């Protein structure tokens, strides 16, 4: 259903663009300072929009690269922190196992004493 709404939206935008270009087909002269160019207004608008979109893509790509590098660095830091956290747990678990073994030994000794 979402794809259908996307298609309907694309068709509506296409119709608006065609209507816009039909309404703005008169020739316009643009002075760049060193040269003058005469072309339909809609072509100038489309070129301006494409240049603006290119600038936005370039700026957002730079920001995305920075974010990806930061995420990668943070993931490495998180992995290092998890490894450091596991290490004391392993040491504690060894101590716990030793304590349990001592308790079992003392329990076994108590049982032997009661049997005698």
Protein Blocks (a to p, Z undefined) as FASTA:
>chain_A
ZZmmmmmmmmmmmmmmmmmmmmmmcccdddehjaccdddfklmmmmmmmmmmmmmmmmmm
mmmmmmmmmmmmmmmmmmmmmmmmmmmmmmmmmmmmmmmmmmmmmmmmmmmmmmZZ
